[in-house]
């Protein structure tokens, strides 16, 4: 039953996460909220011993691991999530569920796009997908920033911002914009700074 749940959930995520791997984050946050008993609605609210197995904090850690591993971020995130819930079979089932809609849709599109590529409705459909993808990616990026830099459970107001993490974020953001080195350089630098600052 757990494996069917994972496949169904990640099939839905794969179907609607337009824009790539980071677009899966809003859906993962929804799963985490349902696991915590917050806003338990929709397909994610299926009650199969889901309580507490996924948290927003864990998603932040998963995102850091997924971005530093080779391969698509979405597939890495889904496999990691599936592993957390149902071990190795869960990792496979979640990854298959996430990628299945893309494979099905791309096969259909590849066979029919030539016939309809000049169709005004199809052009408008793809034009509508672009801002939707930008919105999903922006929401995912802002959620990742808030998770990394904001400490909602701080005992005092001056601890609401995670200052060390914020300084690392600003320094790396500046370096990425100015130097444009390979992403591995920044990931390694961030990991090293995390060790030095004992984050």
Order of alpha helices (4+ residues) and beta strands (2+ residues): alpha-alpha-alpha-alpha-alpha-alpha-alpha
